[in-house]
Amino acid sequence: MSNDAVNTAVPTITLNDGHAIPQLGFGVFKVDPAETERIVTDALEVGYRHIDTARIYGNEAGVGRAIADSGIARDDLFITTKLWNDDQGTQSTFDAFERSLEQLGLDTVDLYLIHWPAPANDRFVEAWKALEKIRETGRARSIGVSNFTVPYMTRLLAETDVVPAVNQIELHPAHQQPETAALCAANGIKLEAWGPLGQGKYNLFELPEVTAPAAAHGKTPAQVVIRWHLQQGNIVFPKSNNRARMAENFNVFDFELSPAEQQAITGLEREGRVSAHPDDVN
C-alpha cells in the first residue's frame, strides 16, 4: 500500500472558515534543527501530511527541506507555524510571518497561530489584527491561537473581527481544560492538543483506565490515548524522533474505544498541567 493510500485513513475536521485540517499530525517541538529534515522525512514517509512547527523551535528550515524533497504535492500537505511572543505587534508580526515563509520555503501556510498570549506584553490583540490581514492575503489560509485560556480568548473575541479557527493547548487525560474547551466549542473553535501523551511527566501509560483498553484492543497505551483524543474530536500531533514509534502513533484507525472506555479516560481529569501556565510565558 502506498503512503498516500495509508494516509486516506486520517479523517479531516472542517474548521470554522471552511478549510479542512487532518485530525492527526506530526509535531516537531524540541526536535533538534540538525535532525529535523530526517525526522520529518520519516514522518512523511510513514504517512503524516500535517506538520506543526513554530518560529521559536528553530527548525522551520528543516521542515521546509523535508517538504521540498518529499515530492508530495503542496495541496496534500497541511503546514502550521506560529508567531513568537517577541514578534507580537503589527509590523513585527508581518515581518515574522515573512521570515517563517522564507525558512519553510513556502508561499503559504495552512495555519498561522499566535504561540502564547504573553500577557506581560499585552500585544496579542494587536498581533491578531495583523493575522487577520495576513489571512486576507491568502498567504495563511487559516489563523488561530495557542495557549489561550478563557480570559485571553474572551478578550480576543470581544475586541477583534475574526474568530480563531483553532486553539492549540496543553491537553491530555489529566489536563483537559474543560472551561477553555467549552468556550471554544461555543464559538466553533477547534481544539488542538499539544503534549497529548502528557510528555512522560506522569504515569499515564500505567493507569488501568488506559492499560485495560490497550489489552482489550491489542494496542499500546500510547495508541489508546491518541485514539481517545481522536474520538474526543481533538486535533492531535504526537511527536517522536523514532520512525517505528511514529508508525505506531499513526496506526490508530483500525479500532475504536467503547463509550465506557472513552468515559473512563475522560474521568482522569485532575487539572494536572505538566508544562508552563499561559499567564507565566512572556
C-alpha positions in Angstrom: 0.0 0.0 0.0 1.4 3.4 -0.9 1.9 6.1 1.7 -1.0 8.1 0.1 -3.2 5.1 0.4 -2.3 4.8 4.1 -3.0 8.5 4.6 -6.6 8.2 3.5 -7.2 6.7 7.0 -6.7 10.1 8.6 -10.0 11.9 9.0 -10.2 15.7 8.4 -12.1 18.2 10.5 -13.7 21.3 8.9 -12.7 24.5 10.6 -15.0 27.5 11.1 -13.5 29.2 8.0 -14.4 26.2 5.7 -10.8 24.8 5.4 -10.2 21.1 6.3 -7.4 20.0 8.6 -6.1 16.4 9.1 -7.0 15.4 12.6 -3.8 13.5 13.2 -0.5 15.3 12.5 3.2 15.3 13.5 4.7 17.9 15.8 8.4 19.0 15.9 8.6 20.7 19.3 12.1 20.2 20.7 13.2 18.4 17.6 16.9 19.2 17.0 17.2 21.5 14.0 20.1 19.4 12.7 17.8 16.3 12.8 14.6 17.9 11.7 14.9 17.2 8.0 15.5 13.5 8.6 12.7 13.2 11.2 10.1 15.0 9.1 11.1 12.9 6.1 10.5 9.8 8.1 7.1 11.2 9.3 6.0 12.0 5.7 7.1 8.5 4.6 5.1 6.9 7.4 2.0 8.8 6.0 1.7 12.0 8.1 0.6 15.0 6.0 0.0 17.6 8.8 3.2 19.1 10.2 3.2 21.5 13.2 6.2 23.7 13.8 7.0 27.2 15.2 9.5 30.0 14.7 10.8 29.5 18.3 11.6 25.9 17.6 14.4 26.9 15.2 13.6 24.1 12.9 11.3 25.6 10.2 14.1 25.3 7.6 14.5 21.6 8.3 10.8 21.1 7.9 10.9 23.1 4.6 13.8 20.9 3.2 11.9 17.7 4.0 8.8 19.1 2.3 10.7 20.2 -0.7 12.5 16.8 -1.1 9.4 14.7 -0.4 7.8 15.0 -3.9 4.4 15.4 -2.1 2.1 17.9 -3.8 1.7 21.1 -1.7 -2.1 20.7 -1.7 -1.7 17.4 0.0 0.1 18.9 3.0 -1.1 20.9 5.9 1.6 23.1 7.4 1.3 25.1 10.7 3.8 27.6 12.2 3.5 30.1 15.0 4.3 33.7 15.9 6.6 34.1 18.8 6.0 36.4 21.8 8.8 38.8 20.9 7.2 39.4 17.5 3.8 40.4 18.6 2.8 43.8 17.2 1.6 44.9 13.8 4.7 45.3 11.6 6.7 42.8 13.7 4.0 40.2 13.0 4.2 40.8 9.3 8.0 40.6 9.4 8.0 37.4 11.4 5.5 35.8 9.1 7.6 36.6 6.1 10.7 35.1 7.8 8.8 31.9 8.6 7.6 31.5 5.0 11.2 32.1 3.9 12.5 29.4 6.3 9.9 27.0 5.3 10.4 27.7 1.6 6.7 28.1 1.1 4.4 30.7 -0.4 1.6 29.9 2.0 1.0 28.2 5.3 -2.2 26.4 6.1 -2.4 27.7 9.6 -0.7 30.5 11.5 -1.0 30.8 15.2 -0.2 33.3 18.0 2.0 31.0 20.1 1.2 32.4 23.5 -0.9 35.3 24.8 2.2 36.7 26.5 0.1 38.9 28.9 3.0 41.0 30.1 3.5 42.3 26.6 -0.3 42.9 26.2 0.0 42.9 22.4 -1.9 39.7 21.4 -4.9 41.7 20.2 -2.7 43.9 18.0 -1.0 40.7 16.7 -4.3 39.1 16.0 -5.4 42.0 13.9 -2.2 41.6 11.9 -3.0 37.9 11.5 -6.5 38.9 10.1 -4.7 41.0 7.5 -2.4 38.1 6.6 -5.3 35.8 6.2 -6.9 38.3 3.8 -3.9 38.0 1.5 -4.4 34.2 1.4 -0.8 33.5 2.5 -2.1 32.0 5.7 -5.3 30.0 4.8 -6.4 29.8 8.4 -5.4 31.6 11.6 -5.7 30.7 15.2 -4.2 30.9 18.7 -2.3 28.7 21.1 -2.4 28.5 24.9 -5.3 30.9 25.2 -7.2 30.3 28.4 -10.7 31.7 29.0 -9.7 35.3 29.9 -7.5 35.7 26.9 -10.0 34.1 24.5 -12.8 36.1 25.8 -11.0 39.4 25.3 -9.8 38.4 21.8 -13.4 37.5 20.7 -14.7 40.8 22.1 -12.0 43.1 20.5 -11.5 41.5 17.1 -13.5 40.5 14.0 -12.3 37.0 13.0 -13.0 34.1 15.3 -9.9 31.8 15.6 -10.1 28.6 13.7 -8.3 26.7 16.4 -6.8 27.0 19.9 -3.8 24.8 20.5 -3.5 24.0 24.2 -1.8 21.6 26.6 -4.4 18.8 26.5 -4.1 15.2 27.8 -6.2 13.0 30.1 -5.0 14.6 33.3 -5.4 18.1 32.0 -8.4 18.6 29.6 -9.1 22.3 30.3 -12.9 21.9 30.3 -13.7 25.6 30.7 -11.5 26.6 27.8 -12.9 23.6 25.8 -16.4 24.7 26.4 -15.8 28.3 25.4 -14.1 27.2 22.2 -16.9 24.8 21.4 -19.5 27.5 21.9 -17.6 29.7 19.4 -16.8 27.0 16.8 -13.1 26.9 17.6 -11.5 23.5 17.3 -9.1 22.3 19.9 -5.6 21.1 19.0 -3.8 19.1 21.7 -0.1 19.6 22.4 1.6 17.3 24.9 -1.2 14.8 24.1 0.5 12.0 25.9 1.4 14.0 29.0 5.1 14.4 27.9 6.0 11.4 30.0 5.6 13.6 33.2 3.1 11.3 34.9 2.3 7.6 34.9 -0.4 7.9 32.2 0.6 4.6 30.5 0.3 2.7 33.7 -3.2 3.7 34.7 -5.8 0.9 34.5 -8.2 3.3 32.5 -5.5 3.2 29.8 -3.9 -0.3 30.2 -7.3 -2.1 30.2 -8.4 -0.9 26.8 -4.9 -1.4 25.5 -5.0 -5.0 26.4 -8.6 -5.4 25.2 -7.8 -4.0 21.7 -4.2 -5.3 21.3 -2.8 -1.8 21.2 -0.2 0.1 23.2 -1.2 2.6 25.9 0.0 5.5 23.6 -2.2 4.3 20.8 -5.2 4.2 23.2 -4.6 7.8 24.4 -4.3 9.0 20.8 -7.5 7.2 19.9 -9.2 8.8 22.9 -8.1 12.3 21.6 -9.5 11.5 18.1 -12.8 10.3 19.5 -13.0 13.4 21.6 -12.8 15.4 18.4 -9.3 16.9 19.2 -6.7 17.6 16.6 -3.6 15.8 17.8 0.0 15.7 16.8 2.2 13.4 18.9 6.0 13.7 18.3 8.7 11.1 18.2 12.2 11.0 16.8 11.8 7.3 16.3 10.3 6.1 13.0 8.9 2.9 14.5 7.1 5.0 17.2 5.9 7.4 14.5 4.3 4.5 12.7 2.8 3.2 15.9 1.3 6.5 16.7 -0.2 6.6 13.2 -1.7 3.2 13.4 -4.8 4.1 15.4 -7.6 3.9 12.8 -8.4 0.2 13.0 -10.0 0.1 16.4 -12.5 2.2 18.4 -12.8 2.7 22.1 -16.2 1.9 23.6 -18.2 4.7 25.3 -17.3 3.2 28.7 -13.6 3.1 27.8 -13.7 6.6 26.5 -15.5 7.9 29.5 -13.0 6.2 31.9 -10.1 8.0 30.3 -12.0 11.3 30.3 -12.5 10.7 34.0 -8.8 11.1 34.6 -9.1 14.9 34.5 -7.4 16.4 37.6 -6.2 19.8 36.4 -2.8 18.1 36.0 -0.9 20.7 34.0 2.7 19.5 33.4 4.0 22.5 31.5 4.1 26.3 31.8 0.9 28.2 32.5 0.0 30.8 29.8 -0.1 33.5 32.5 3.6 33.0 33.0 5.0 32.8 29.5 6.0 36.2 28.1 
